[in-house]
Every structure is written in C-alpha cells, then in structure tokens.
Amino acid sequence: WIGIAGAALAGCSRQKTSATAGTIRVSAQPYLSMCGLYLARELGYFAREGVEVELQEGLNSVQAIPLLAGGRLDVSFLGLSPSLVNAVARGALVRIAAGREIASPSCGEAGFLYARVEAFPHGLSALKELKGKRIACTGKASIGEFCLDTILGGTGLDAADVDVILLRRNDAVAALAAGKIDALVGFDFAQTLAFRSPRIVRHIGLAGILPNFQYSYVCFGEKLIQADPEPGARFLRAYLRGAREFVAGRTPAFLEKFARANGLDPKAAREACRETVAVDGAVNLDSVQRFVAWGVRKGYCPRLLQPSELVDARFLARSAREVRG
Amino acid sequence: MKLKSALTAFAVPVALVALWQVCASTGLLNPLFFPPPAVLFLTACKMARSGELAGHLEATLTRLSIGAFSGSVLGLLCGVLMGAAAQLRRLLEPLISALYSSPKLTLLPMLMLFLGVGEAPRILLIATSSFVLMSMHGLDAVRSVNSAYIDMASNYGASRAMIVRKVYLPASLPQIFTGLRVTLGRALVLTVSVELISSSSGLGSMIWMSWQTFSTEKLYIGVILSAALGLAIHTVLRRLETRLVPWRNG
C-alpha cells in the first residue's frame, strides 16, 4: 500500500515529462480540418522554424485539456468546451493562442441538423416542427450541444421542447438510419455513407444562425505560456503557413490516406470547400464570449470569464510581426 | 473484538486519505488533479443538499436493481435446471459460454437498434450479463453437489422437484452466494460503464460530465461513490449469506 502511494506521488508530482528545448508536443484529432498542420509538417515548415513537432493523434478536447494543464502536452488543436473554460477558471496555464475553424455560410459541415424524412411528412420547412421530436446530440457540455441549443434558440424553442438523446457519433448515425431518432446535430456527417440516403435530409447548420462563428482553436499549455513567446510564435508561423497553402489548394498526402482509411471518397475530400480554416489565426473574441455565456447559462461553467482571460495574443502578434518583417 | 476488526479494516484507507490531504495542502500534489479530501467532502455535501447526488444514485440503483435482479433470478433458475438436466445443459451451455466470454458493452449499439434509445437496451444489457454469470455459477454450484446426497434422497423416494428444493438448492447455496457477489459486482461495473457512454443520469453519467467539464472534485466523488456502492453490495450479501448459510463458516 505504501509502495502504491509512493508511486502515485511520484507520478503525480509537478515535474513534467521531459521534452527537448526544440520539441513541441502537439495533439490533434486526425481529420480533414487538420490538413494545414499535416501540410506544414510534410513541407518542412516546422523544421525551417527550428521546431520539432512530436504529434500525438487521437486525443479529443476533453482528453487533451488535462494533459495541457498538467504540462504533458504543449499544443492542442481543439474545439471550444466547458472543460477549457473551467481549466482556465481553476488556474490552469492553458490559453487560446490562435483561431482555427469557423462556421462558414458558404461551405463546411459545422453543426448541421440532419433529419429523417419520415419524421417530417410535410417536410421540415419550419424548424418549429422540431418540437417534441427526438434529436441526438453527440455529447453534453460539448460544442455539439451548443449547436443544438443555438439552432433551437433560432426558432424560439429550447432543449426542453425536444427530446434530446445523448449518443456517440457512430451510434447516432445508426440510430437515425434505423429510425430510432428523428434528427441529429453534429459536425462532418456529410461524408458518412448513411447520410447519402434520400431518406435523410440536411437542414440548417450553425452558420445559418451564427455565421462565421469560430468553434475551434489552437491552445497552448504551460511550457509555451510561461516561456518566451518565440517558440510558440514559430510554431504558429509554420502552422499558419501550412493552413494558407491548404486553403490555396495544396493537398497533403495525409488527406488521401485518411480518406481511404475512413471510407471517404478521396476525390470528394480533395475537392471539399476549404474556407472554414482561418488562415491568419485571428481569434474571434465574440465567439469565445458567446460560448462562455452559454456554458454559464447551462451550469457547466462557474463564472463568466472574459475572453482576455482565455486568450493569449502574444504568440500570434509575434508570429505576424516576423512575417511582415 | 468487532471494534478492533472495524478499526483494522479502515486503518489503511484512512491513512491514505490523511496522506493525500497533507500532500494536496502542502502543494506536493497538484490540486487541479488531486483536490484535497476536505474539498471533496464539502463538494459532496453541496451535491447532496442540492439533490444532485440523490438523483444520480437513484438512477444507477434503479438500473442495477432491475437489470441485475431479473437477470440473476432467471440465470440462477437456468443454471440450476442445466445442472439437474443434462440435455438442457448440452443445449444451452455452448451459447452461454460464448456470451460469457464476449465483452457485453459491445452489444449496446445492437440493442439500441432493436429496442430504441431509452432505458430498455441498458437494462437488458445489465440483465444479460447477470443472466450469463449466474447461469454459469448456478450450473457449477449444482454440479458440485455430492452425488451421494442425491442418491440418498432418491432412495428415500424424493421426487425430482423435492430433490431440487431440498438437496440441490441448500447444498449449492455457498457457491450461489459467491456467484451473486461476482454477478452483482460485474453488474455494477457494467451499469456505470453504460451510463458513461450513453446516459444523462446515473453515477457513470456524472463521472463523464465531470470529465467533460474539468470538475475533478465531482469526478472523484463519482468514482468513490461507485466503489462505496460495490462495497455496500458486498457487505449486504455477506450478511445475508451468514444468515442463510450458517454452516459455511463453521
């Protein structure tokens, strides 16, 4: 028992796992929206900035934030979440360093409502018809729930007017296809095979209610925030260069491999709209504020943090200065 | 004697909690990830006063009771019958063995497709797991009964039903109780796991939400409550066993 306690203490001390001075530990969920990062790696932009990137794939926002807060990760590409807000509120050295994706009115798959045609015999012409329906959301206290509340709010409804079912992404897809739910709200469902069926229609998305809402960010952890801004700035410079090239039309090898591995059409993935990625990395403070206010209203966040408490603008400013210079 | 026994049982957990409190208070442990036990206690009191804890506990206990009770009773009956009737055993044992080895949580998406997205698939999953475990234990319990007892009862003219009631069941009780402890423990684990991935109520859901919102105090409270529930189930069964199977401990 004493040995176990001792081991736990050693493992949980404030000492961080080692990382070389030039190594930045990055987490990102491999998806099409991460192409800018992968392109920057493939084209050697990080190496040119003197940054060695140690990439850890597969961690979602909720998993990454404790690691950022505990110094076991330096950078994470993640979505807005109450977990991020609460970590900052509790004194963790985690900050938003740059903006990433927006809900573009002209393209993208951000927070769309997909409905089963049979559940709306006269067509889903007015969103008020959602009242009383079973709508799946892929997680409570998530950007998915925010999107659902935003869509419902736009029609004068709220979560109490519908039957919100919590289902993981793949379970939600299966449930909609099998008719167990009437609709779902989420991200990036268009590429899913089941959703190419004429029995499932796409309706309004987050951009329809909050055009250009910024929902994902680049976050920095303790090591970069406490140090001189230069390494963080260099990282951002390299990443943003990759993002600009991606939006301009260059495609990383990662995209083809990812599409094939996940049953997506590589051609469709290559030709999909890319303008949801913020190429200047600017942080939309209004989006951050709106999300925090929602989190406080729902009881997920203890207090209304100001965007300035969540955002550290030094790195972007330094990286932009160097580019202009 | 009883007091000394209780003190011994609690000595190590209390010592660990005290050590944790000292380390968290002095900064040796990061309070972001290891909130002091005193803070956990205060948060638990706040959650109890607001009714949040009671709500989650009720949801977990409801699912656990319905699923585990129905599954265990049917499983025990099936196991005893399989033990008493060789033909039935040959018919059912391969299926039950296959189900025993498969991770039950993987059945949840399929059950949701058949039964929809409410409580039915969750409770059925818990019941299925309990059924399979109790069948195996019931079967083993019956097969371990000394055949001399059965022969003797038969020789004295006991009917099949009487042999089951008066010989098989009492002789199997110790092993049945062991099976019940294992079954209910696993049912609790499965209940919390199901709530982690697909529910908005229950201890599992509370743990998941606290992870989603970086509320580490609630995370610990959820885990500790789950463990306490397991301990309570184990203790109740032990007391019941002492009453119903007094000959087990001599």
Interface residues (C-beta under 8 A of the other chain):
Chain A: W1 A5 L9 C12 S13 R14 V62 I65 P66 A69 G70 S81 P82 S83 L84 N86 A87 R90 G91 A92 R134 A136 G139 K140 A141 S142 V164 I165 L166 L167 R168 N170 D171 A174 A175 A178 K180 I181 Y300 C301
Chain B: V12 L16 L19 C23 G27 L28 L29 N30 L32 F33 F34 P109 M112 L113 G116 V117 I197 S198 S199 S200 M209 W211 Q212 T213 F214 S215
